[in-house]
Amino acid sequence: MIQRFRFALLVVFAALVCLTPVYTAWDDGLWPLSITVVSAPGSQIQSVSGEAFSSPEVAQQSLEHLAPPETFTYAAVADPFRGETLTLSVPTSVRTRSALVWSDSRYNQMRWLVVLAQYVDGRREGRLIEIPDLRQARSLRIEFP
């Protein structure tokens, strides 16, 4: 009976040692996203801005107000716009937890992009776009109007 108890304790201890997370790593960074903006013939764009958001509700609110970025932390602006590619930094993070016999990684990034175009005549237009998984693609093409 005592031997079975010791064996059971040994098995539980070994399972705890093998399965308990002993290492957690965070890798936070800013990955570049290139945005190519194209306008229809006859539509002359004066300025373009793009801003990344983590919340679709906040992104939608920004789009509804056609408000240019307040800060440039996760945004890029071309004013005047001369057809150049905008590059903005999108926050990403990877969390990895591991033990002796397993490992688990979770990837996260901002998912929403609002791109605004202001035309020479003063009109403004915007687009709400889902940012692709930046591990797969890091460029977008957006057409106005």
N, C-alpha and C positions, 0 to 999 in steps of 0.2 A: 504494500500500500504506500509506504513512504517512497519507494523507488518510482512509482507511477506519479506521485505528487511532484517529486523532483524533476522527473522527465517533463511533466506538464509545465512546470515553472521554466524549465530550460527552453521549451518550445515557445512559450509566451515571450520570454526575454529575447530570444533570437528573432521572433517576428517583430517585436518593437524596435530592435536595433536595425533590422533590414528595411522596415517600412516608415519609420519616423523621419520626417524631413530634417536633414542636417545642413542643408545649404539652400539659401534663397538669394537670387541675384536679380537686380533691377537694371535694365538698360534703357535709359530714357534719352531721347534725342530728337533732333529736328531733321526730317527728311525733305529734300527739295521736291517740289511739284512744279513742272513746267506747263504753262498755259498759253496756248496759241489762240489768239482772238482774230477772227476773220469777219469782215463786214461785207454786206451785199454791195454790188456795184451801185454807185450813186449815193451810198450812205457813208458819210465821212465821220469817223469817230474822232472826237477830240481827246478824250481820256478814258482809261480803263483801270478798274481796280478789282482785286480778288481778295477774299478773306475766308479763312477756314474757321469752321465752328464745330463744336462737339455735340451741340443740341440742335435737332431739326427745328424746334420751335423758335429758338433764338435766330437761327438762320432765316427762317420764314419771315420773322418780324423785320429783320434787316432788309430782306428783299421787298417786303411790302412798303417800307419807307424809302427804298432806294437810297439808303444812307451810305456814303463812302466810309471806309474804315476809320475808326476813331484813333486806333493805335496801329502801329505797323509790326507788332509782335508776330502775328500769324497772317500777315497781309502783304500785298505788293501793289504798287500804283505806278502807272505810266501816264504822266501828264506833262507835256503833250504825248499822245500816242502816235508812234511812227511805225506800227506794225511789228514791233519787237516782241519777243516771247517774255512773258512775265514769269518770274520764279518766286514762289513763296515757300516758306518753311512750315511744314505740317508736323505737329508734335506726335511722337510715337513712343510706345513703351513696350518692353518685353519683360515679363516676370517669369523666371525659371525657378522651380522648386525641385529638389532632388533628394533622394536617399540612396542607400546602397543598391537597391534593386529596381528603382523606378525614377522617372523624371517627367515633369509636366511643365510646359511652357504656355503662356498666354500672351497674345499680341493685342495691342490696342492702338488706335489712332483716331484723330479727328476725322469725321466722316462726311461733313457737309461743306460745300463751297458756294459762296455767293460771288458771282462775277457781275460787275456793273459797267455799263458803257454809257458815256455821255457824248452826244453828237454835237457837231459844230452849231447846229440850230438851237441847242439847249435841251432837246429831248433827252430823257434817260430811260434806259432799259436794263433789266437784270435777268439773270438766270440762276436757278438753284440746282446744283448738280451734286450727285453723290460722288465723293472722292473714291477712286478705286483703291483696292488693297495696294499700298505702296511697295509691298514686297514683290508684286507682280507687274505693275505699270506705274510710271512716274510722269506721265504727260497726258494732257487733255487738249482737245481742239473744240472751240466754242464758236458758233456762228451767230452773228447779229445781223439783221433783225430776224 
